[in-house]
Amino acid sequence: MHAKDILIEGYSRVREEVHAAVEGLGPDALHARPTDRANSVAWLVWHLTRVQDDHVADAFGLDQVWIAEGWAEHFGLGLPRHDTGYGHTPAKVASVRVGSPGLLTGYHDAVHERTVGALRSLTAKELDEVVDEGWDPPVTLGVRLVSVLSDDLQHVGQAAYVRGLVRGSAA
């Protein structure tokens, strides 16, 4: 198996877990937060998708799906167009409200398709190319893609946990 195929498999698992975390949740459950300082399922899925969109687009020299395909307007969050949720205060987290699970999965699916399309074109040599010299050592494309995948998996796991807390308290 080639490295790009492993990455595609990893990102596909994130997609599966995103769908599992949000499907069937109503607005109250999507936005419920276990404490006033915790993240909601909606915020976690929006954030992990924004990070993937932002970082993959940057690494491959592509436009962000969020902007290019009008998802920023569909969501209507009133946030700066390049906001990924990094550093959000509890009040900002609470302000990320979406109308339905389908909006979150639709955006995630569009980002996933862009990511997989970019990954399919990769060569082994390209994975070793430096994409960010702001770190010591400089970050290669392969390291950046694994970093995003790791971040996404952590956040989708958090979303699944919050879903379980919310669904458990409603039972």
C-alpha positions as CSV (number, residue, x, y, z in Angstrom):
1,M,0.0,0.0,0.0
2,H,1.3,3.4,-0.9
3,A,1.5,6.2,1.7
4,K,-1.1,8.3,-0.2
5,D,-3.5,5.3,0.1
6,I,-2.9,5.2,3.9
7,L,-3.7,8.9,4.1
8,I,-6.8,8.5,2.0
9,E,-8.0,5.7,4.3
10,G,-7.3,7.8,7.4
11,Y,-9.2,10.8,6.1
12,S,-12.1,8.5,5.0
13,R,-12.3,7.3,8.6
14,V,-12.6,10.8,9.8
15,R,-15.5,11.3,7.3
16,E,-17.3,8.2,8.6
17,E,-16.9,9.3,12.2
18,V,-18.1,12.9,11.4
19,H,-21.3,11.4,9.9
20,A,-21.8,9.1,12.9
21,A,-21.3,12.0,15.4
22,V,-23.9,14.3,13.9
23,E,-26.5,12.3,12.1
24,G,-29.9,12.2,13.9
25,L,-29.1,15.1,16.2
26,G,-31.5,18.0,16.4
27,P,-30.4,21.6,16.9
28,D,-30.5,21.4,20.7
29,A,-28.3,18.3,20.8
30,L,-25.9,19.7,18.1
31,H,-25.3,22.8,20.2
32,A,-25.4,21.3,23.7
33,R,-22.2,21.8,25.7
34,P,-21.5,19.7,28.8
35,T,-20.3,22.8,30.5
36,D,-20.2,26.5,29.6
37,R,-16.5,26.1,28.7
38,A,-16.8,22.9,26.6
39,N,-17.3,22.5,22.9
40,S,-20.5,21.4,21.2
41,V,-20.7,18.6,18.6
42,A,-21.5,21.3,16.0
43,W,-18.5,23.4,16.9
44,L,-16.1,20.4,17.0
45,V,-17.2,19.2,13.6
46,W,-17.2,22.6,12.0
47,H,-13.7,23.3,13.5
48,L,-12.1,20.1,12.4
49,T,-13.5,20.5,8.9
50,R,-12.3,24.2,8.7
51,V,-8.8,23.1,9.8
52,Q,-8.7,20.3,7.2
53,D,-10.0,22.7,4.6
54,D,-7.5,25.5,5.5
55,H,-4.4,23.4,5.9
56,V,-4.9,21.0,2.9
57,A,-5.7,24.0,0.7
58,D,-2.6,25.8,1.8
59,A,-0.4,22.7,1.4
60,F,-1.6,22.1,-2.1
61,G,-2.0,25.7,-3.3
62,L,-5.8,25.3,-3.6
63,D,-8.7,27.6,-2.7
64,Q,-10.5,26.7,0.5
65,V,-13.8,25.0,-0.1
66,W,-15.3,27.2,2.6
67,I,-14.8,30.3,0.5
68,A,-14.7,29.0,-3.1
69,E,-17.9,26.9,-2.9
70,G,-19.9,29.4,-0.7
71,W,-20.0,27.4,2.5
72,A,-19.2,30.5,4.5
73,E,-22.5,32.0,3.2
74,H,-24.5,28.8,3.7
75,F,-23.4,28.7,7.4
76,G,-23.9,32.4,7.9
77,L,-21.9,32.4,11.2
78,G,-20.8,36.1,11.0
79,L,-17.1,35.1,11.5
80,P,-14.2,36.3,9.5
81,R,-14.0,34.2,6.3
82,H,-10.6,32.6,7.2
83,D,-11.6,31.8,10.8
84,T,-11.0,28.1,11.7
85,G,-12.0,28.3,15.3
86,Y,-8.5,28.3,16.6
87,G,-8.4,30.2,19.9
88,H,-12.2,30.6,20.1
89,T,-13.4,31.8,23.5
90,P,-16.4,30.0,25.1
91,A,-18.6,32.8,23.8
92,K,-17.4,32.3,20.2
93,V,-17.9,28.5,20.5
94,A,-21.5,29.1,21.6
95,S,-22.0,31.4,18.6
96,V,-21.2,28.6,16.1
97,R,-24.7,27.4,15.4
98,V,-25.8,25.4,12.4
99,G,-29.3,24.7,11.1
100,S,-28.9,20.9,10.7
101,P,-26.5,18.0,10.8
102,G,-26.8,17.9,7.0
103,L,-25.1,21.3,6.7
104,L,-22.1,20.0,8.7
105,T,-21.8,16.7,6.8
106,G,-22.3,18.5,3.4
107,Y,-19.4,20.8,4.1
108,H,-17.3,18.0,5.5
109,D,-18.0,15.8,2.4
110,A,-17.0,18.7,0.1
111,V,-13.7,19.2,2.0
112,H,-13.2,15.4,2.1
113,E,-13.6,15.2,-1.7
114,R,-11.1,18.0,-2.2
115,T,-8.6,16.3,0.2
116,V,-8.9,12.9,-1.4
117,G,-8.6,14.4,-4.9
118,A,-5.3,16.2,-3.8
119,L,-4.0,13.0,-2.1
120,R,-4.7,10.9,-5.2
121,S,-2.3,13.0,-7.2
122,L,0.6,12.7,-4.7
123,T,3.9,11.1,-5.4
124,A,6.2,9.7,-2.7
125,K,8.7,12.5,-3.5
126,E,6.1,15.2,-2.9
127,L,5.5,14.0,0.6
128,D,9.1,15.0,1.5
129,E,8.7,18.5,0.1
130,V,8.9,21.3,2.8
131,V,5.6,23.2,3.0
132,D,6.3,25.3,6.1
133,E,9.7,26.6,7.1
134,G,8.4,28.3,10.2
135,W,9.2,25.3,12.3
136,D,12.4,23.6,13.3
137,P,12.7,21.2,11.6
138,P,10.7,22.5,8.7
139,V,7.4,20.8,8.1
140,T,7.1,18.5,5.0
141,L,3.8,17.8,3.2
142,G,3.7,14.3,4.7
143,V,4.1,15.6,8.2
144,R,1.5,18.3,7.7
145,L,-1.0,15.8,6.3
146,V,-0.5,13.5,9.3
147,S,-0.8,16.4,11.7
148,V,-4.2,17.4,10.2
149,L,-5.3,13.8,10.3
150,S,-4.3,13.5,13.9
151,D,-6.1,16.7,14.8
152,D,-9.2,15.7,13.0
153,L,-9.3,12.3,14.7
154,Q,-9.0,13.9,18.1
155,H,-11.8,16.3,17.5
156,V,-14.1,13.8,15.9
157,G,-13.5,11.6,19.0
158,Q,-14.4,14.5,21.2
159,A,-17.6,15.1,19.1
160,A,-18.6,11.4,19.6
161,Y,-18.0,11.7,23.3
162,V,-20.1,14.9,23.6
163,R,-22.8,13.2,21.5
164,G,-22.8,10.3,24.0
165,L,-23.1,12.7,26.9
166,V,-25.9,14.7,25.3
167,R,-27.8,11.6,24.1
168,G,-27.4,9.9,27.6
169,S,-28.8,13.0,29.4
170,A,-31.8,13.0,27.1
171,A,-32.7,9.3,27.8
